[in-house]
Amino acid sequence: MKFVGVDLAADPRRTGLAVIRGEDGCMIEHLTVGAGDEAIIQAAQSAQRVGVDVPLGWPTSFVDLLTAHAAGTLPTPESTGPEWRRNLAMRATDLAVHQHTGLTPLSVSTDRIAHPALRWAGMEARLRDLGVDTARDGSGVICEVYPAAALRCWSLPYRGYKAAKNAGPRAELVELLRQRWTWLDWNSKEDLCVADDNALDAVLAAVIAREIAFGRCEAPPAELRESTRREGWIWLPKEESPADTCQSEDS
């Protein structure tokens, strides 16, 4: 079984790509920072699940606003205040993540995360043309993930491990993961994870993808199924630690 994790940036030079594979135990088979579209697409085509750390879609309300604005048919809002703008900026899954973890994902409507999201939109189209199930609600192969929120759910340090200056905290986190995740063979990739947070987030994304395949992450609730097909859904772990076997519900 093969699980792929992608820490997607607008710039391929800062994009992490991880592949973990195994049956009774899992090994990091491949880990790189500097992944272009071709490398990601090739890895995704043969994966059971792909965890992508990027918004897969935009808020429905925001898309509707842009459509109406372009056509010159936007109704006059009662207010253009913070609440109105917040409803345009946040997806249903962003609100759910905040309610569950206290973390607020970056807004794909208004923040810089829109740049990697645009890159993903193009890659999604390519994968769809190749026959990969890219359903944005995560019911297919592609799943939206949020590594920091997953760490929070696993009761692990989730702040202060990003950026080059935080190699020390990152080393502590990697060592903690090595101690807890005895099922995972790091295959001498620890140093790269310590050196570059994009590599570590890619590994975390692959592990979350594996957990999704186990059925150990929260699926979209029934009342949000329609909206998450358009907007995407961030899959959060249900359990406090990943399972220690690679036997997935898909096998």
Secondary structure, DSSP 8 states (H G I E B T S, - for coil): -EEEEEE--SSGGG-EEEEEEESSSEEEEEEEE---HHHHHHHHHT-SEEEE-S--S--HHHHHHHHHHHHT-----S--SHHHHHHHH--HHHHHHHHHHS-----TTTSTTHHHHHHHHHHHHHHHHTT----TTTTSSEEE--HHHHHHHTTS--SS--SGGGHHHHHHHHHHHHHH-TTEE-TT-HHHHHH-HHHHHHHHHHHHHHHHHHT-B----GGGHHHHHHH--B--BSSSS--S----TT-
